[in-house]
């Protein structure tokens, strides 16, 4: 804080007109950490938190829990907040491309993701700001992001932070918070990881990411040993058997290791055109 203040960097950014951030706030873990980063950065630079424009964009898969948490987070941090329901716009898009809404396939899912990105990009023009990306390292390694959708932004603050560390950092923020903010942060941590693109069942999240791509604690382990040490698949398998002894058996680890390698190499095209982000750890 003193470093930035002594150099007047906040004033520099203000003179350049770079003092607004636009962020899609879903009420999930990744966008919560991105908001935390923005809040602390704006405080360090002496820029009003109201210049952080958070937007929640409910649609077919949004639950009351995540939508409520998004609004509570924005209010607790004192940032700007907008609620833009995209259901009508997505249905118009379905009509334009002649897609049956009852078919909940990849077209159904990605149409929502890309509509949200368009809104964020256009709002960044409106506010003369930057769209802050929320995707983390684990998602990017597995390609668990919509191409030209939620993997796009102008600056992505979580790109070198794996999902397990996202959880740890958010928990750290919760431990150093009080009142409503602490309560909502703890609830975000307790919410299943989900893109919330498929309709909920009985009001609860129906689409859980780890049921599809596998446990993030395994994938983060695979990613670390692949990228940091260049370990072969056979070695990573042996190490994982020891590290997760009593948690996952060999067959389960091997199944998800195959998924990891297949998705890691097949989804490189999404990382090739990714916007800039900070290098936080040894793997980025």
Number of C-alpha atoms within 10 A of each C-alpha: 11 9 10 14 13 9 11 13 15 20 16 13 15 14 10 8 11 14 23 21 24 29 27 26 29 24 28 24 25 24 24 26 23 23 26 16 14 20 20 13 16 19 14 16 22 19 18 14 20 17 18 27 25 27 24 24 22 21 21 17 21 23 21 15 16 24 18 14 22 26 22 19 25 24 14 15 15 15 19 16 22 14 14 13 15 18 15 10 14 21 17 13 15 16 12 9 10 9 15 13 13 7 9 13 12 10 15 20 17 18 18 26 23 19 18 23 22 15 16 23 19 14 19 20 13 9 16 15 21 23 25 28 27 25 25 27 22 24 21 21 24 22 22 20 20 18 18 16 17 22 26 24 23 18 18 22 26 26 26 22 25 26 22 17 17 23 18 12 15 20 18 12 16 20 12 9 13 12 9 13 20 18 15 21 27 16 17 25 19 12 16 16 19 18 20 24 23 18 17 16 11 8 12 16 23 18 19 15 17 13 10 9 17 18 13 18 15 19 24 21 17 22 24 18 18 17 12 11 9 12 16 10 16 11 13 20 17 13 16 21 19 12 13 14 11 8 9 15 13 14 10 12 23 19 11 18 23 12 16 22 17 12 17 18 12 13 17 14 11 19 14 8 12 19 16 13 16 13 13 12 9 10 15 15
